[in-house]
Amino acid sequence: MQTDATHLTYAAAIRRLGRNPRPQATGVLEPEAAAALWSALLARRFSAAQEAALLMGLRVHGESAALLAALARATPVAAIAAPAGTVVISCSGAARKHPSAAPLLALHLVQQGIPVLILTATPGGRGNAAAVLAALGHTAATSTTAAAQAITSTGLAWTALTTIAPALARVIALRAELGFRNSAHTVLKLIDPIDPIDPIDSINPIDANASAGMSGGLIATSYTHAAYRATLATAIADLGRSAWLARGTEGDPIAWEGESHPPLAWMRGTPFDLDAMAPTSPAAAVTGLIAGDDAATADWTRRALAGETAIPPAIERQAQTLATLSKRLAP
């Protein structure tokens, strides 16, 4: 049920969104109002019609960097006790036209001693990272404790978003009903379970000693449309995140390399010069991926990890970059 304050905030926001206002410097909604609305939406204080109206309004007007940072801060995320510098790979694609190379990237990093956490929108499906991981014999961790134990024992944990941020997962799932992606899909690109902004004890009570010394993961995130490049870049810096950002492929942070959109990186919110690390000649796109079902993709991944077939050069370069950044964050 809505409180009077929530009702007034919602009514003011809908009027503003519905009148097609010119965005202010911080976006069409002030960050404080956006955060209050987002918190109420995640807590299911609105009716289905109100949720749809709000999400559509934000979709039409677009998300400013300040608004996205406010939504990320207002999103409850449970903490996973993992080493600083753990690479967080968020795979939001539920269905794809091309094979998912995210499991190859993750497992190749593990081979180099880099801890990795893979987040998927769901624990299953077909034609996505979750399906390929399952075909490789990996099982999704169903608790943050299990995820932390998996990283400690094997270097890799895979969990569905429902494990660490069930409210956000619910809003992402509305895409199937509403027919359009919403702000939750972008917020997912900004969350870091290794160092969440506001851990929620009701989701995952964590021991203070278990999380002591954690200084955050390295978010491997992506965008598909050029307009999101600058928006996400500013939001990452505003949130003080350590991140690697590139143009992705169908919801996975597997880079499409090119002169017009080279990857960007930050260390705890400060821009990091990737060119100073190991300049490489950009490729048009990731190459070497095979067409086929999830089992075929899993088999190709196994052979690539075993050295029986070549890892695509773009993925190799991406792995090297993420490994170098991760080691800079490790104590």
C-alpha positions in Angstrom: 0.0 0.0 0.0 1.2 3.5 -0.8 2.0 6.0 1.8 0.8 9.6 1.3 4.4 10.6 0.5 4.9 7.8 -2.0 1.6 8.7 -3.7 2.6 12.4 -4.0 6.0 11.5 -5.3 4.5 9.2 -7.9 1.9 11.6 -9.0 4.4 14.4 -9.4 6.7 12.2 -11.4 4.0 10.8 -13.7 2.8 14.4 -14.4 6.3 15.4 -15.3 7.0 12.3 -17.5 3.7 12.7 -19.2 4.2 16.3 -20.2 7.3 15.6 -22.2 9.5 18.1 -20.3 13.0 19.1 -21.3 15.5 17.2 -19.2 17.4 19.1 -16.6 21.1 18.7 -16.1 20.4 15.7 -13.9 17.8 14.2 -16.2 14.0 14.4 -16.5 13.7 13.5 -12.8 15.8 14.7 -9.9 17.9 11.9 -8.5 16.3 12.1 -5.0 12.8 11.7 -6.5 14.0 9.0 -8.8 15.5 7.0 -5.9 12.4 7.3 -3.9 10.3 6.1 -6.8 12.7 3.2 -7.5 12.7 2.1 -3.9 8.9 2.1 -3.8 8.7 0.2 -7.1 11.2 -2.5 -5.9 9.2 -2.8 -2.7 6.0 -3.4 -4.8 4.2 -0.4 -3.4 2.7 0.4 -6.8 -0.1 -1.3 -8.8 0.8 -3.1 -12.0 -0.5 -0.2 -14.0 1.5 2.3 -12.1 4.7 0.2 -12.5 4.1 0.0 -16.3 3.5 3.8 -16.5 6.6 4.7 -14.6 8.8 2.2 -16.5 7.5 3.4 -19.8 8.0 7.0 -18.9 11.6 6.4 -18.0 12.0 4.4 -21.1 10.7 7.2 -23.4 12.7 9.9 -21.7 15.9 8.0 -21.2 18.1 7.7 -18.2 20.7 10.3 -17.3 23.9 9.4 -15.6 22.7 11.0 -12.3 19.4 9.2 -12.5 21.1 5.8 -13.1 23.5 6.3 -10.2 20.5 7.2 -8.0 18.7 4.0 -9.0 21.8 1.9 -8.4 22.2 3.4 -5.0 18.5 2.6 -4.2 18.7 -1.0 -5.3 19.1 -3.6 -2.5 22.0 -6.0 -3.3 23.2 -8.8 -1.0 26.9 -9.0 -0.5 29.1 -11.9 -1.6 32.3 -12.3 0.5 34.9 -12.6 -2.3 38.4 -11.3 -2.9 38.8 -7.7 -4.0 39.3 -7.5 -7.7 36.9 -10.4 -8.4 35.7 -9.9 -11.9 31.9 -9.5 -12.0 30.4 -10.5 -15.4 26.8 -9.7 -15.8 25.0 -11.5 -18.6 21.5 -10.1 -19.0 20.7 -11.7 -22.3 17.9 -14.2 -21.9 17.9 -15.4 -25.5 20.5 -14.8 -28.2 21.1 -15.2 -31.9 24.8 -15.9 -31.5 26.6 -18.3 -29.2 27.6 -16.9 -25.8 31.3 -16.5 -25.2 31.0 -15.2 -21.7 31.6 -18.6 -20.1 34.8 -18.9 -22.1 36.0 -15.4 -20.9 35.2 -16.3 -17.3 36.8 -19.7 -17.3 39.9 -18.4 -19.2 40.3 -15.8 -16.4 40.0 -18.5 -13.8 42.8 -20.4 -15.6 45.0 -17.3 -15.0 44.1 -17.3 -11.3 41.6 -14.5 -11.4 38.4 -15.0 -9.3 35.2 -14.5 -11.3 31.5 -14.1 -10.4 29.0 -14.6 -13.3 25.5 -13.1 -12.8 22.7 -14.2 -15.1 19.2 -13.0 -15.3 17.8 -16.5 -14.7 19.4 -19.8 -13.6 18.4 -21.4 -17.0 17.1 -20.9 -20.5 18.5 -21.6 -23.9 21.0 -19.8 -26.1 22.5 -17.8 -23.3 25.4 -17.8 -20.8 23.3 -19.7 -18.2 22.5 -22.5 -20.7 26.2 -22.8 -21.8 27.4 -22.9 -18.1 24.9 -25.7 -17.4 26.0 -27.6 -20.5 29.6 -27.3 -19.2 28.5 -29.0 -15.9 28.4 -25.9 -13.7 25.5 -25.4 -11.3 24.2 -22.0 -10.2 24.8 -21.1 -6.6 21.5 -20.6 -4.8 22.8 -18.5 -1.9 25.5 -15.9 -1.4 27.3 -18.3 1.0 27.4 -21.0 -1.7 28.7 -18.4 -4.2 31.4 -17.3 -1.8 32.4 -20.9 -1.2 32.6 -21.6 -4.9 34.9 -18.7 -5.6 37.1 -19.8 -2.7 37.3 -23.4 -3.8 37.3 -23.1 -7.6 37.8 -19.5 -8.5 34.4 -19.3 -10.2 30.8 -18.7 -9.0 27.7 -18.5 -11.1 24.5 -17.3 -9.6 21.2 -15.9 -10.9 20.2 -12.3 -10.1 17.4 -13.6 -7.9 20.0 -14.7 -5.4 21.5 -11.3 -4.7 18.8 -8.8 -5.9 15.4 -10.5 -6.2 13.5 -7.2 -6.4 15.7 -6.0 -9.3 15.3 -9.4 -11.0 11.5 -9.1 -10.8 11.5 -5.8 -12.6 13.9 -7.1 -15.3 11.4 -10.0 -15.8 8.6 -7.5 -16.5 10.1 -7.2 -20.0 8.4 -10.4 -21.1 5.0 -8.9 -20.0 5.4 -5.3 -21.0 7.3 -5.8 -24.2 10.2 -3.4 -23.6 13.4 -3.3 -21.7 13.4 -1.0 -18.7 15.8 0.8 -16.4 16.5 -2.3 -14.3 18.4 -3.8 -17.3 20.8 -0.8 -17.1 21.0 -0.8 -13.3 22.2 -4.4 -13.5 25.3 -3.2 -15.3 26.2 -1.0 -12.3 25.8 -3.3 -9.4 28.8 -4.9 -7.6 27.9 -7.7 -5.1 31.5 -7.8 -3.9 31.0 -4.4 -2.4 27.3 -3.4 -2.6 26.3 0.1 -1.7 23.6 -0.9 0.7 23.6 -4.6 1.7 20.2 -5.7 2.9 20.3 -8.0 5.9 16.9 -9.4 5.2 18.2 -10.8 1.9 21.5 -12.0 3.1 22.7 -11.5 6.7 26.4 -11.5 6.4 29.0 -11.8 9.1 30.9 -8.5 9.5 34.2 -10.4 9.8 33.5 -12.3 6.5 33.2 -9.0 4.6 36.0 -7.2 6.3 38.6 -5.9 4.0 36.5 -6.2 0.8 37.1 -3.3 -1.4 35.0 -4.2 -4.4 35.0 -6.2 -7.5 35.8 -5.3 -11.1 32.6 -4.9 -13.1 32.9 -6.1 -16.7 30.0 -4.4 -18.3 28.8 -3.3 -21.7 26.4 -1.2 -23.7 24.8 -1.9 -27.1 23.8 1.7 -28.1 26.3 4.5 -28.4 24.3 6.9 -26.3 24.8 4.6 -23.2 28.6 4.8 -23.5 28.9 8.3 -22.0 25.9 7.8 -19.6 27.3 4.6 -18.1 30.8 6.1 -18.0 29.6 9.0 -15.9 27.5 6.8 -13.6 30.4 4.4 -13.0 32.6 7.3 -12.0 29.9 8.8 -9.8 29.4 5.5 -8.0 33.1 5.1 -7.5 33.1 1.7 -9.2 36.0 -0.2 -10.6 34.8 -1.2 -14.1 35.7 -2.1 -17.6 33.1 -0.9 -20.2 32.9 -1.8 -23.8 30.3 -2.2 -26.6 28.9 -5.7 -25.9 27.1 -8.5 -27.8 23.5 -9.3 -27.0 23.6 -8.6 -23.3 27.0 -10.1 -22.7 30.1 -8.0 -21.9 32.1 -9.5 -24.8 33.7 -6.6 -26.6 33.1 -5.5 -30.1 36.4 -3.7 -30.7 36.7 -0.7 -33.0 38.3 2.7 -33.3 35.0 4.5 -32.6 34.2 2.8 -29.4 37.3 1.4 -27.6 36.9 0.0 -24.1 37.1 2.2 -21.1 38.1 1.5 -17.5 38.0 2.9 -14.0 39.8 2.1 -10.8 37.5 3.0 -7.9 35.8 5.7 -9.9 39.0 7.2 -11.4 39.5 6.8 -15.2 42.2 4.4 -16.1 44.3 4.7 -19.3 44.0 1.3 -21.1 46.3 2.5 -23.9 49.1 2.7 -21.4 48.8 -1.0 -20.6 49.1 -2.9 -23.8 48.0 -1.1 -27.0 46.6 -3.5 -29.6 45.2 -3.1 -33.0 41.4 -3.2 -32.9 39.5 -6.0 -34.6 36.1 -5.5 -36.3 34.4 -7.9 -33.9 34.9 -11.1 -31.9 35.7 -13.8 -34.4 36.0 -17.6 -34.1 32.6 -18.2 -32.5 30.7 -21.1 -33.9 27.0 -21.5 -34.7 25.2 -24.2 -32.9 23.2 -25.2 -29.9 24.2 -24.8 -26.2 25.9 -28.2 -26.2 28.0 -27.3 -29.3 29.0 -24.0 -27.7 30.0 -25.8 -24.5 32.1 -28.2 -26.5 33.8 -25.4 -28.3 34.5 -23.7 -25.0 36.1 -26.8 -23.6 38.3 -27.2 -26.6 39.4 -23.5 -26.5 40.2 -23.8 -22.8 42.2 -27.0 -23.5 44.2 -25.3 -26.2 42.7 -27.6 -28.9 41.2 -24.6 -30.8 42.2 -20.9 -30.7 40.6 -18.5 -28.3 39.4 -15.6 -30.4 42.0 -12.8 -30.3 39.5 -10.2 -29.0 38.5 -12.4 -26.1 42.2 -13.1 -25.3 42.9 -9.4 -25.2 39.9 -8.7 -23.1 41.0 -11.4 -20.6 44.5 -10.0 -20.4 43.1 -6.5 -19.7 40.7 -7.7 -17.0 43.4 -9.8 -15.4 45.7 -6.8 -15.2 43.0 -4.6 -13.7 41.9 -7.2 -11.2 45.4 -7.6 -9.9 45.7 -3.9 -9.3 42.6 -4.1 -7.1 43.8 -7.2 -5.2 45.4 -6.5 -1.8 
